[in-house]
Amino acid sequence: MIIPLVVIFASVLSFIFTFLAITEKDLLKAVGYSAGQSIMYAIILQVFAVPDILMTYVAVSVGIYSGLLIYVVSKTERWEK
């Protein structure tokens, strides 16, 4: 019974993080919200018991993707007009 609740909770939080990332004017905060959304998806993948996809997803979406976006934001303006 607890597993569906975890999936629902992580899904709602990922939706909230996605909305915040889209509406945020500070690009570094938007990257942080995007990483939070990726972590919620990782929790859902863990509940669905797909560890091979989970390890790849965490390495790419939370690590490489967030690091690349922070680098790109550092080369541009931080605030969206």
Secondary structure, DSSP 8 states (H G I E B T S, - for coil): -HHHHHHHHHHHHHHHHHHHHHH-SBHHHHHHHHHHHHHHHHHHHHHTT-HHHHHHHIIIIIIIHHHHHHHHHHHS-SB--
